[in-house]
């Protein structure tokens, strides 16, 4: 059935209005998700700062408790630290050569080292939270979904690295893992060098542990921002409440 010219024009106009309304709705929804509510912005500075600090403390505590225990890395496929690149790529050949037990022990121990290092992050995070300024709090509140996590990366990465590495080194040294690693790399021969050389094992574990920790902190932050059930106190509800 063909529409008359006048009806065609009307239909086109109606379609345009619907598309415009839909775009306005989506735009408004995006803005409401991206920005804090007027009620939250109107809160006293002291409440905003206290709420942000509470959220940071909650998120970091959960992340540290989950990763900083036996099995926190090894039993979690998402965060289990893989073997260093060169070993990962030739582990099949190494196992065929009778070094399967050494490879498995190396893999387990680097994850155990990360698990033992993570708890020291609690004090470092707590100090960063205490140093939070009103401006920091407002920027975090109005910032992207990972604004608090980025704040932690800026303010704690150096301190965490300095604290993690000695703990990781202590574990790997006590269990003879560096010697194991060197033996595995030697067994891989020239192929290992072609696949990425022989990176510092302790530095590798430290970097992987920190990356996992910040990922978990970021997930906790996202949950508090987006999930009402994660706002477990009146202050968190007021600061991160419905937009």
MODELLER restraints for C-alpha pairs under 7 A, 6 or more apart:
rsr = mdl.restraints
at = mdl.atoms
rsr.add(forms.Gaussian(group=physical.xy_distance, feature=features.Distance(at['CA:32:A'], at['CA:243:A']), mean=5.71, stdev=0.5))
rsr.add(forms.Gaussian(group=physical.xy_distance, feature=features.Distance(at['CA:34:A'], at['CA:144:A']), mean=6.83, stdev=0.5))
rsr.add(forms.Gaussian(group=physical.xy_distance, feature=features.Distance(at['CA:35:A'], at['CA:142:A']), mean=5.66, stdev=0.5))
rsr.add(forms.Gaussian(group=physical.xy_distance, feature=features.Distance(at['CA:36:A'], at['CA:141:A']), mean=6.63, stdev=0.5))
rsr.add(forms.Gaussian(group=physical.xy_distance, feature=features.Distance(at['CA:36:A'], at['CA:142:A']), mean=5.84, stdev=0.5))
rsr.add(forms.Gaussian(group=physical.xy_distance, feature=features.Distance(at['CA:36:A'], at['CA:243:A']), mean=6.01, stdev=0.5))
rsr.add(forms.Gaussian(group=physical.xy_distance, feature=features.Distance(at['CA:37:A'], at['CA:242:A']), mean=6.91, stdev=0.5))
rsr.add(forms.Gaussian(group=physical.xy_distance, feature=features.Distance(at['CA:37:A'], at['CA:243:A']), mean=4.25, stdev=0.5))
rsr.add(forms.Gaussian(group=physical.xy_distance, feature=features.Distance(at['CA:40:A'], at['CA:238:A']), mean=6.37, stdev=0.5))
rsr.add(forms.Gaussian(group=physical.xy_distance, feature=features.Distance(at['CA:40:A'], at['CA:239:A']), mean=5.05, stdev=0.5))
rsr.add(forms.Gaussian(group=physical.xy_distance, feature=features.Distance(at['CA:45:A'], at['CA:134:A']), mean=6.43, stdev=0.5))
rsr.add(forms.Gaussian(group=physical.xy_distance, feature=features.Distance(at['CA:48:A'], at['CA:137:A']), mean=6.60, stdev=0.5))
rsr.add(forms.Gaussian(group=physical.xy_distance, feature=features.Distance(at['CA:48:A'], at['CA:239:A']), mean=6.27, stdev=0.5))
rsr.add(forms.Gaussian(group=physical.xy_distance, feature=features.Distance(at['CA:49:A'], at['CA:134:A']), mean=5.77, stdev=0.5))
rsr.add(forms.Gaussian(group=physical.xy_distance, feature=features.Distance(at['CA:49:A'], at['CA:137:A']), mean=5.22, stdev=0.5))
rsr.add(forms.Gaussian(group=physical.xy_distance, feature=features.Distance(at['CA:51:A'], at['CA:235:A']), mean=5.59, stdev=0.5))
rsr.add(forms.Gaussian(group=physical.xy_distance, feature=features.Distance(at['CA:51:A'], at['CA:236:A']), mean=5.56, stdev=0.5))
rsr.add(forms.Gaussian(group=physical.xy_distance, feature=features.Distance(at['CA:51:A'], at['CA:239:A']), mean=6.05, stdev=0.5))
rsr.add(forms.Gaussian(group=physical.xy_distance, feature=features.Distance(at['CA:52:A'], at['CA:137:A']), mean=5.99, stdev=0.5))
rsr.add(forms.Gaussian(group=physical.xy_distance, feature=features.Distance(at['CA:53:A'], at['CA:129:A']), mean=5.86, stdev=0.5))
rsr.add(forms.Gaussian(group=physical.xy_distance, feature=features.Distance(at['CA:55:A'], at['CA:236:A']), mean=6.90, stdev=0.5))
rsr.add(forms.Gaussian(group=physical.xy_distance, feature=features.Distance(at['CA:56:A'], at['CA:129:A']), mean=6.92, stdev=0.5))
rsr.add(forms.Gaussian(group=physical.xy_distance, feature=features.Distance(at['CA:59:A'], at['CA:217:A']), mean=5.60, stdev=0.5))
rsr.add(forms.Gaussian(group=physical.xy_distance, feature=features.Distance(at['CA:59:A'], at['CA:220:A']), mean=4.97, stdev=0.5))
rsr.add(forms.Gaussian(group=physical.xy_distance, feature=features.Distance(at['CA:59:A'], at['CA:221:A']), mean=6.10, stdev=0.5))
rsr.add(forms.Gaussian(group=physical.xy_distance, feature=features.Distance(at['CA:60:A'], at['CA:217:A']), mean=5.59, stdev=0.5))
rsr.add(forms.Gaussian(group=physical.xy_distance, feature=features.Distance(at['CA:61:A'], at['CA:122:A']), mean=6.85, stdev=0.5))
rsr.add(forms.Gaussian(group=physical.xy_distance, feature=features.Distance(at['CA:63:A'], at['CA:213:A']), mean=6.48, stdev=0.5))
rsr.add(forms.Gaussian(group=physical.xy_distance, feature=features.Distance(at['CA:63:A'], at['CA:216:A']), mean=5.35, stdev=0.5))
rsr.add(forms.Gaussian(group=physical.xy_distance, feature=features.Distance(at['CA:63:A'], at['CA:217:A']), mean=5.64, stdev=0.5))
rsr.add(forms.Gaussian(group=physical.xy_distance, feature=features.Distance(at['CA:64:A'], at['CA:118:A']), mean=6.29, stdev=0.5))
rsr.add(forms.Gaussian(group=physical.xy_distance, feature=features.Distance(at['CA:64:A'], at['CA:119:A']), mean=5.98, stdev=0.5))
rsr.add(forms.Gaussian(group=physical.xy_distance, feature=features.Distance(at['CA:64:A'], at['CA:122:A']), mean=6.66, stdev=0.5))
rsr.add(forms.Gaussian(group=physical.xy_distance, feature=features.Distance(at['CA:66:A'], at['CA:72:A']), mean=5.75, stdev=0.5))
rsr.add(forms.Gaussian(group=physical.xy_distance, feature=features.Distance(at['CA:67:A'], at['CA:73:A']), mean=6.04, stdev=0.5))
rsr.add(forms.Gaussian(group=physical.xy_distance, feature=features.Distance(at['CA:67:A'], at['CA:115:A']), mean=6.15, stdev=0.5))
rsr.add(forms.Gaussian(group=physical.xy_distance, feature=features.Distance(at['CA:67:A'], at['CA:118:A']), mean=6.76, stdev=0.5))
rsr.add(forms.Gaussian(group=physical.xy_distance, feature=features.Distance(at['CA:68:A'], at['CA:115:A']), mean=4.66, stdev=0.5))
rsr.add(forms.Gaussian(group=physical.xy_distance, feature=features.Distance(at['CA:68:A'], at['CA:116:A']), mean=6.15, stdev=0.5))
rsr.add(forms.Gaussian(group=physical.xy_distance, feature=features.Distance(at['CA:68:A'], at['CA:118:A']), mean=4.76, stdev=0.5))
rsr.add(forms.Gaussian(group=physical.xy_distance, feature=features.Distance(at['CA:68:A'], at['CA:119:A']), mean=5.15, stdev=0.5))
rsr.add(forms.Gaussian(group=physical.xy_distance, feature=features.Distance(at['CA:69:A'], at['CA:115:A']), mean=5.55, stdev=0.5))
rsr.add(forms.Gaussian(group=physical.xy_distance, feature=features.Distance(at['CA:69:A'], at['CA:116:A']), mean=6.95, stdev=0.5))
rsr.add(forms.Gaussian(group=physical.xy_distance, feature=features.Distance(at['CA:70:A'], at['CA:112:A']), mean=6.86, stdev=0.5))
rsr.add(forms.Gaussian(group=physical.xy_distance, feature=features.Distance(at['CA:70:A'], at['CA:115:A']), mean=6.12, stdev=0.5))
rsr.add(forms.Gaussian(group=physical.xy_distance, feature=features.Distance(at['CA:72:A'], at['CA:115:A']), mean=6.16, stdev=0.5))
rsr.add(forms.Gaussian(group=physical.xy_distance, feature=features.Distance(at['CA:73:A'], at['CA:79:A']), mean=5.28, stdev=0.5))
rsr.add(forms.Gaussian(group=physical.xy_distance, feature=features.Distance(at['CA:73:A'], at['CA:80:A']), mean=4.57, stdev=0.5))
rsr.add(forms.Gaussian(group=physical.xy_distance, feature=features.Distance(at['CA:73:A'], at['CA:81:A']), mean=6.85, stdev=0.5))
rsr.add(forms.Gaussian(group=physical.xy_distance, feature=features.Distance(at['CA:73:A'], at['CA:111:A']), mean=5.82, stdev=0.5))
rsr.add(forms.Gaussian(group=physical.xy_distance, feature=features.Distance(at['CA:73:A'], at['CA:115:A']), mean=6.39, stdev=0.5))
rsr.add(forms.Gaussian(group=physical.xy_distance, feature=features.Distance(at['CA:74:A'], at['CA:80:A']), mean=4.91, stdev=0.5))
rsr.add(forms.Gaussian(group=physical.xy_distance, feature=features.Distance(at['CA:74:A'], at['CA:108:A']), mean=6.82, stdev=0.5))
rsr.add(forms.Gaussian(group=physical.xy_distance, feature=features.Distance(at['CA:74:A'], at['CA:111:A']), mean=5.66, stdev=0.5))
rsr.add(forms.Gaussian(group=physical.xy_distance, feature=features.Distance(at['CA:79:A'], at['CA:212:A']), mean=6.15, stdev=0.5))
rsr.add(forms.Gaussian(group=physical.xy_distance, feature=features.Distance(at['CA:80:A'], at['CA:111:A']), mean=6.66, stdev=0.5))
rsr.add(forms.Gaussian(group=physical.xy_distance, feature=features.Distance(at['CA:81:A'], at['CA:111:A']), mean=5.94, stdev=0.5))
rsr.add(forms.Gaussian(group=physical.xy_distance, feature=features.Distance(at['CA:81:A'], at['CA:208:A']), mean=6.56, stdev=0.5))
rsr.add(forms.Gaussian(group=physical.xy_distance, feature=features.Distance(at['CA:83:A'], at['CA:107:A']), mean=5.73, stdev=0.5))
rsr.add(forms.Gaussian(group=physical.xy_distance, feature=features.Distance(at['CA:85:A'], at['CA:196:A']), mean=6.82, stdev=0.5))
rsr.add(forms.Gaussian(group=physical.xy_distance, feature=features.Distance(at['CA:86:A'], at['CA:192:A']), mean=5.14, stdev=0.5))
rsr.add(forms.Gaussian(group=physical.xy_distance, feature=features.Distance(at['CA:86:A'], at['CA:195:A']), mean=5.16, stdev=0.5))
rsr.add(forms.Gaussian(group=physical.xy_distance, feature=features.Distance(at['CA:86:A'], at['CA:196:A']), mean=5.71, stdev=0.5))
rsr.add(forms.Gaussian(group=physical.xy_distance, feature=features.Distance(at['CA:86:A'], at['CA:197:A']), mean=6.89, stdev=0.5))
rsr.add(forms.Gaussian(group=physical.xy_distance, feature=features.Distance(at['CA:87:A'], at['CA:185:A']), mean=6.91, stdev=0.5))
rsr.add(forms.Gaussian(group=physical.xy_distance, feature=features.Distance(at['CA:94:A'], at['CA:100:A']), mean=6.48, stdev=0.5))
rsr.add(forms.Gaussian(group=physical.xy_distance, feature=features.Distance(at['CA:94:A'], at['CA:188:A']), mean=6.90, stdev=0.5))
rsr.add(forms.Gaussian(group=physical.xy_distance, feature=features.Distance(at['CA:102:A'], at['CA:180:A']), mean=6.90, stdev=0.5))
rsr.add(forms.Gaussian(group=physical.xy_distance, feature=features.Distance(at['CA:106:A'], at['CA:177:A']), mean=6.21, stdev=0.5))
rsr.add(forms.Gaussian(group=physical.xy_distance, feature=features.Distance(at['CA:106:A'], at['CA:180:A']), mean=6.85, stdev=0.5))
rsr.add(forms.Gaussian(group=physical.xy_distance, feature=features.Distance(at['CA:106:A'], at['CA:181:A']), mean=6.85, stdev=0.5))
rsr.add(forms.Gaussian(group=physical.xy_distance, feature=features.Distance(at['CA:110:A'], at['CA:205:A']), mean=6.38, stdev=0.5))
rsr.add(forms.Gaussian(group=physical.xy_distance, feature=features.Distance(at['CA:113:A'], at['CA:168:A']), mean=5.06, stdev=0.5))
rsr.add(forms.Gaussian(group=physical.xy_distance, feature=features.Distance(at['CA:113:A'], at['CA:171:A']), mean=5.61, stdev=0.5))
rsr.add(forms.Gaussian(group=physical.xy_distance, feature=features.Distance(at['CA:113:A'], at['CA:172:A']), mean=6.87, stdev=0.5))
rsr.add(forms.Gaussian(group=physical.xy_distance, feature=features.Distance(at['CA:114:A'], at['CA:168:A']), mean=6.55, stdev=0.5))
rsr.add(forms.Gaussian(group=physical.xy_distance, feature=features.Distance(at['CA:114:A'], at['CA:205:A']), mean=6.52, stdev=0.5))
rsr.add(forms.Gaussian(group=physical.xy_distance, feature=features.Distance(at['CA:114:A'], at['CA:206:A']), mean=6.97, stdev=0.5))
rsr.add(forms.Gaussian(group=physical.xy_distance, feature=features.Distance(at['CA:114:A'], at['CA:209:A']), mean=5.55, stdev=0.5))
rsr.add(forms.Gaussian(group=physical.xy_distance, feature=features.Distance(at['CA:117:A'], at['CA:164:A']), mean=5.32, stdev=0.5))
rsr.add(forms.Gaussian(group=physical.xy_distance, feature=features.Distance(at['CA:117:A'], at['CA:167:A']), mean=5.60, stdev=0.5))
rsr.add(forms.Gaussian(group=physical.xy_distance, feature=features.Distance(at['CA:117:A'], at['CA:168:A']), mean=6.27, stdev=0.5))
rsr.add(forms.Gaussian(group=physical.xy_distance, feature=features.Distance(at['CA:121:A'], at['CA:160:A']), mean=6.35, stdev=0.5))
rsr.add(forms.Gaussian(group=physical.xy_distance, feature=features.Distance(at['CA:124:A'], at['CA:156:A']), mean=6.64, stdev=0.5))
rsr.add(forms.Gaussian(group=physical.xy_distance, feature=features.Distance(at['CA:124:A'], at['CA:160:A']), mean=6.89, stdev=0.5))
rsr.add(forms.Gaussian(group=physical.xy_distance, feature=features.Distance(at['CA:125:A'], at['CA:156:A']), mean=6.94, stdev=0.5))
rsr.add(forms.Gaussian(group=physical.xy_distance, feature=features.Distance(at['CA:128:A'], at['CA:155:A']), mean=6.64, stdev=0.5))
rsr.add(forms.Gaussian(group=physical.xy_distance, feature=features.Distance(at['CA:128:A'], at['CA:156:A']), mean=6.96, stdev=0.5))
rsr.add(forms.Gaussian(group=physical.xy_distance, feature=features.Distance(at['CA:140:A'], at['CA:147:A']), mean=5.11, stdev=0.5))
rsr.add(forms.Gaussian(group=physical.xy_distance, feature=features.Distance(at['CA:140:A'], at['CA:148:A']), mean=5.59, stdev=0.5))
rsr.add(forms.Gaussian(group=physical.xy_distance, feature=features.Distance(at['CA:145:A'], at['CA:222:A']), mean=5.82, stdev=0.5))
rsr.add(forms.Gaussian(group=physical.xy_distance, feature=features.Distance(at['CA:146:A'], at['CA:218:A']), mean=5.80, stdev=0.5))
rsr.add(forms.Gaussian(group=physical.xy_distance, feature=features.Distance(at['CA:146:A'], at['CA:221:A']), mean=6.68, stdev=0.5))
rsr.add(forms.Gaussian(group=physical.xy_distance, feature=features.Distance(at['CA:146:A'], at['CA:222:A']), mean=6.84, stdev=0.5))
rsr.add(forms.Gaussian(group=physical.xy_distance, feature=features.Distance(at['CA:149:A'], at['CA:214:A']), mean=6.69, stdev=0.5))
rsr.add(forms.Gaussian(group=physical.xy_distance, feature=features.Distance(at['CA:149:A'], at['CA:217:A']), mean=6.30, stdev=0.5))
rsr.add(forms.Gaussian(group=physical.xy_distance, feature=features.Distance(at['CA:149:A'], at['CA:218:A']), mean=5.40, stdev=0.5))
rsr.add(forms.Gaussian(group=physical.xy_distance, feature=features.Distance(at['CA:161:A'], at['CA:206:A']), mean=6.74, stdev=0.5))
rsr.add(forms.Gaussian(group=physical.xy_distance, feature=features.Distance(at['CA:164:A'], at['CA:206:A']), mean=6.14, stdev=0.5))
rsr.add(forms.Gaussian(group=physical.xy_distance, feature=features.Distance(at['CA:165:A'], at['CA:202:A']), mean=6.41, stdev=0.5))
rsr.add(forms.Gaussian(group=physical.xy_distance, feature=features.Distance(at['CA:165:A'], at['CA:203:A']), mean=6.81, stdev=0.5))
rsr.add(forms.Gaussian(group=physical.xy_distance, feature=features.Distance(at['CA:165:A'], at['CA:206:A']), mean=5.95, stdev=0.5))
rsr.add(forms.Gaussian(group=physical.xy_distance, feature=features.Distance(at['CA:168:A'], at['CA:202:A']), mean=6.05, stdev=0.5))
rsr.add(forms.Gaussian(group=physical.xy_distance, feature=features.Distance(at['CA:169:A'], at['CA:202:A']), mean=5.77, stdev=0.5))
rsr.add(forms.Gaussian(group=physical.xy_distance, feature=features.Distance(at['CA:172:A'], at['CA:178:A']), mean=6.07, stdev=0.5))
rsr.add(forms.Gaussian(group=physical.xy_distance, feature=features.Distance(at['CA:178:A'], at['CA:201:A']), mean=6.94, stdev=0.5))
rsr.add(forms.Gaussian(group=physical.xy_distance, feature=features.Distance(at['CA:185:A'], at['CA:192:A']), mean=6.36, stdev=0.5))
rsr.add(forms.Gaussian(group=physical.xy_distance, feature=features.Distance(at['CA:223:A'], at['CA:230:A']), mean=6.23, stdev=0.5))
rsr.add(forms.Gaussian(group=physical.xy_distance, feature=features.Distance(at['CA:224:A'], at['CA:230:A']), mean=5.11, stdev=0.5))
rsr.add(forms.Gaussian(group=physical.xy_distance, feature=features.Distance(at['CA:224:A'], at['CA:231:A']), mean=5.76, stdev=0.5))
rsr.add(forms.Gaussian(group=physical.xy_distance, feature=features.Distance(at['CA:225:A'], at['CA:240:A']), mean=5.92, stdev=0.5))
rsr.add(forms.Gaussian(group=physical.xy_distance, feature=features.Distance(at['CA:231:A'], at['CA:237:A']), mean=5.50, stdev=0.5))
